[in-house]
Amino acid sequence: MELKTNLSKIKSLLPQNVKLIAVSKTKSADVILEVYKLGQKDFGENKVQELQQKYQILPKDIRWHMIGHLQTNKVKYIAEFVTLIHGVDSVKLLQEINHRAIENQRTIDCLLQVHIAKEDTKFGFSKDEILMMLKNNEIANLQNIRICGLMGMATYTSDDIVVFNEFNELAIFFEQIKNTYFADKDYFNEISMGMSGDYLIAIRAGATMVRIGSSIFGNRE
Ligand SMILES: *Cc1c(COP(=O)(O)O)cnc(C)c1O
């Protein structure tokens, strides 16, 4: 089976400390189940409705990652079950996630998305915005969320040096804010970066999570 070969090949290339998020967006529940049966438990989706539907019909020990842009008014649909929200890009969204986490009597883990690419179509905080938010203690009272690290997407380019430099910038920023603001927080330990085209570069730059879709499932329609 193609899926099995793809998955084992990727796994053989990942260091032990790097978690694989299988990005299953647009793929059917049947196909996801096949990959699940091969031992993969972490899956990523980028649309709330699709994520919610798949959660309902697939095994409950799947860890679901919301990797796409999340609108504030849709947090309520995934708050009950989501494992990690990768693309958090505003204080308002953090407040809403905290609110829905309280409602569901749980803590929700989040990553702050940092804008590192040259393109301006990509979402995310600037580094300055994150520094201001942390310096001003804007999220200190949000007891039901945990900021577990950072997420970023590199510029879409075949220039590996550009890509490495962007990922490296994210890793350096991670260390900086870990030392300054999260030194006593063991859970602040994730850098989510790298997709099918650039995950090996991301790993060299220090990724702890890679989000891989097409190299596992084949191209999307
Ligand atoms: C689709 C997507 C991925 C996976 O992309 P592939 O190139 O198929 O590996 C990773 N991260 C995000 C945020 C995505 O939307």
The ligand as an SDF file (V2000), in Angstrom:
LIG
                    3D

 15 15  0  0  0  0  0  0  0  0999 V2000
   -1.9410   21.8640    4.2030 C   0  0  0  0  0  0  0  0  0  0  0  0
   -1.0440   22.2890    5.3020 C   0  0  0  0  0  0  0  0  0  0  0  0
    0.1110   21.5630    5.6300 C   0  0  0  0  0  0  0  0  0  0  0  0
    0.5620   20.3350    4.8680 C   0  0  0  0  0  0  0  0  0  0  0  0
    0.9320   20.6540    3.5740 O   0  0  0  0  0  0  0  0  0  0  0  0
    1.6270   19.5470    2.6040 P   0  0  0  0  0  0  0  0  0  0  0  0
    2.4240   20.3770    1.6710 O   0  0  0  0  0  0  0  0  0  0  0  0
    0.5360   18.8030    1.9560 O   0  0  0  0  0  0  0  0  0  0  0  0
    2.4740   18.6910    3.4600 O   0  0  0  0  0  0  0  0  0  0  0  0
    0.8790   22.0060    6.6980 C   0  0  0  0  0  0  0  0  0  0  0  0
    0.5340   23.0970    7.4060 N   0  0  0  0  0  0  0  0  0  0  0  0
   -0.5610   23.8110    7.1260 C   0  0  0  0  0  0  0  0  0  0  0  0
   -0.8750   25.0110    7.9580 C   0  0  0  0  0  0  0  0  0  0  0  0
   -1.3890   23.4410    6.0680 C   0  0  0  0  0  0  0  0  0  0  0  0
   -2.4690   24.1760    5.7900 O   0  0  0  0  0  0  0  0  0  0  0  0
  1  2  1  0
  2  3  1  0
  2 14  2  0
  3  4  1  0
  3 10  2  0
  4  5  1  0
  5  6  1  0
  6  7  2  0
  6  8  1  0
  6  9  1  0
 10 11  1  0
 11 12  2  0
 12 13  1  0
 12 14  1  0
 14 15  1  0
M  END
$$$$
